[in-house]
Amino acid sequence: MEKEEKLKEIYEGLEEIKDQLTALIDEYEEEETHTGKADELIEALDALEDASETIEDVLEN
């Protein structure tokens, strides 16, 4: 049970980080100069989404 609780905490933390990262990406995309930073951050967000989904799958099984 302890492992599942840790995974739930990690999952919740990832969800919070994803929300913060999404807001930051929006700020980068609103800027007039496109430096490619938003694209790089989107890749990081995608990786976090994959991690969240994996943890969710482990918790469901």
N, C-alpha and C positions, 0 to 999 in steps of 0.2 A: 504494500500500500504506500509506503514511503516513496518509492520510485515514481509511482503515478502522481503523487502530490508534487514532486519536483518537476516532472514533465508538465503538469498543469501550470505551475509557476513560470516555467520557461516559455510555454505557449502564450500565456498572458503577457509576458514581457515582450515577446516578439510582436504581438498584436499592437502593443503600445508603440514600439519602435517603428513598425510599418506605418502607423498613423502619422507619426512625427515626420518620417521620411517622405511620405506623400505630400504633406504640407510644404516641406522644403523643396521638393521637386516642383510643385506649383509655383513657388516663388521664383525659382530659376527659370521656369518656362515663361513667366510674365516679364522677365527682363528683356530689354531690347537686344542686347548682345547675346548671341548664342555661342557659348564656349564648348559645348558638348558635355558639360557637367551634368545636365539633366539626364542625358542619355546614359551616362555612367551610373548615375544614382538609380535610374529605372532598372538597370541590370541588377544592382544590389537589392532593390525592392523585390524583383522577381525571385532572387535566390532566397530571400527571407520568406516569401510566400511558399516556395517549395519546402522549406524547412518546417514552416507551420503546418502545411498539409501532411507532411510525413509524421510529425508529432501527433497530429490529430488522428491519423490512421492507427498509430501505435496505441493511443489511448482508447480507441474504439474496439480494439481486438483483445 
